[in-house]
Amino acid sequence: MAADSSLELFRATEVELPFVMATERLEGYEELVGRWDEARHRAALSDGRHAYFIARIADQPVGFAIVRDWASPEKMTLIKRVAVCDPNRGHGRALLGALVEAVFNGTDAYRLWLGVFPENVRGRRAYEAAGFGAEGVARGSAYFGGRHRDELIMSILRSEWAAG
């Protein structure tokens, strides 16, 4: 699935952490996105298991994504977190399209998956637009905000992406 041609996706470094942290702390994201402190972000950036991406349009950052199990030997990659700083402008969908392409073009991943809270209708629509299909609900699989919450598991396989 092709991404918006005006959006550019690049691998993030520690320099972009202030943007990532500010974005994940935007109002309304506390129940949907999650947030880490700086030490946890720095650890993830350097562990070789996570890959951070920044999306920008006209040299302005518009969102980020954190991917876990980048280039894993199991060939399954998880989108851990995605957020945009100005929702409802199509940036999230463009970011997701570019991210799916980055994963399948940059690794030999067979399966790209994520968990979304079932009540996050806007997020689910964006994932569906990027080619993800719902698999089912993992009950109590996310410990988030001090409680266990259900997650709708969604995925896209390499063959589905290639056929799209």
Buried (B, 14 or more C-beta within 10 A) or exposed (E): BEBBEEBBBBEBEEEBBEBBBEBBEBEEBEEBBBBBEEEEBEEBBEEEEBBBBBBBBEEEBBBBBBBBBBBBEEBBBBBBBBBBBEBEEBBBBBBBBBBBBBBBEBBEBBBBBBBBBEEBEEBBEBBBBBBBEBEEEEEEEBEBEEEEBBBBBBBBBBEBBEEE
